[in-house]
């Protein structure tokens, strides 16, 4: 089967493939598809620090030691007072406690604050029938509709706004839900909307995907680890073809 994808907005499909290539694949399985209400009720993963994050360590009674720091690729930060400290995988509060303990031998009062200035990993991806697909930084809480607006909004010529797919990778598993954005677009109160988490993918299809997690399993979990797909570019028609031998029976 050959899917023709407009170059202007559909290069994101290749982008999504790349994203899933770098996500951990070992032990991945899929849950039954969730409802928007179930996604809304999920406990938001506690924020932990990682490479590229920018923090500020502020000493209450020794401001001369306060400094802004970027978590290095090896997961460590370096303080002028105590040297290297592992920050990767720790919450800001946990790091604060460790720093206070380690600074006690050097300061009479080691009270300090760890302030998160920028989370490098706080980003999501928007693809499909939107005007400017790609990666979006999350300045704070963001709903799927807000993410789509950050991506230029729906391409109303082709977007299926009643079947927006949210894909989440969590605890070694990928799962998703379908979201109907028609009420939100009409300015009506929308109870389906929920907050995204870092690395969530918002995908706006052309057609209706009826079995969300089977679609994720068939076109992401099973396709990506293998090499059974290729791209064809038609310069005359400005299309990219994705060739696969599996019929797209989950869309209609």
PEGIHU-V284124 format. One record per residue. PSI is psi in whole degrees, 0 to 359 (none if undefined). BURIAL is # if it has 16 or more other ideal C-beta (glycine too) atoms within 10 Angstrom, else .. Layout:
psi,burial
PSI,BURIAL
PSI,BURIAL
//
This chain:
psi,burial
142,.
123,.
120,.
127,.
124,#
130,.
322,.
316,.
348,#
1,#
341,#
336,#
316,#
323,.
317,#
321,#
316,#
317,.
315,#
336,#
326,.
349,.
150,.
131,.
343,.
127,.
12,.
139,#
178,.
141,#
166,.
147,.
142,#
162,#
165,.
325,#
323,.
321,.
322,#
325,.
352,.
143,.
125,.
130,.
134,.
136,.
126,.
155,#
155,#
173,#
135,.
343,.
145,#
126,.
163,#
127,.
115,#
117,#
126,#
316,.
3,.
65,#
341,.
342,.
358,#
143,#
155,.
137,.
146,#
131,#
123,#
166,.
333,.
4,.
7,.
159,.
160,#
117,.
142,#
336,.
320,#
357,.
212,.
139,.
135,#
123,.
335,#
130,#
359,.
147,#
157,.
323,#
320,.
319,.
320,#
313,#
318,.
318,.
319,#
318,#
317,.
336,.
347,#
319,.
343,.
343,.
141,#
322,.
111,.
18,#
137,.
168,#
143,.
113,#
126,.
119,.
323,.
129,.
111,#
326,.
356,.
81,#
155,.
173,#
135,#
129,#
180,#
221,#
63,#
165,#
322,#
77,.
152,#
199,.
140,.
128,#
143,.
106,#
342,.
214,.
142,.
133,#
164,#
319,#
321,#
322,#
319,#
321,#
324,#
335,#
21,#
356,.
174,.
145,#
96,#
350,.
337,.
348,.
138,#
89,#
346,#
4,.
51,#
130,#
129,#
124,#
130,#
139,#
113,#
134,.
40,.
13,.
147,.
136,#
174,#
185,#
162,#
137,#
129,#
113,.
9,#
317,.
318,.
320,#
331,#
1,.
12,.
160,.
130,.
115,#
351,.
336,#
144,#
173,#
138,#
161,#
157,#
139,#
0,#
150,#
129,#
116,#
124,#
107,#
168,#
318,#
170,.
128,.
111,#
333,.
89,.
306,#
334,#
324,.
316,#
316,#
318,#
317,#
351,#
295,#
320,#
329,.
315,#
314,#
341,.
174,.
23,.
36,.
158,.
166,.
143,.
136,.
128,.
101,.
329,.
323,.
1,.
46,.
156,#
131,#
134,.
117,#
128,.
152,.
7,.
129,.
145,.
70,.
356,.
359,#
152,#
none,.
//
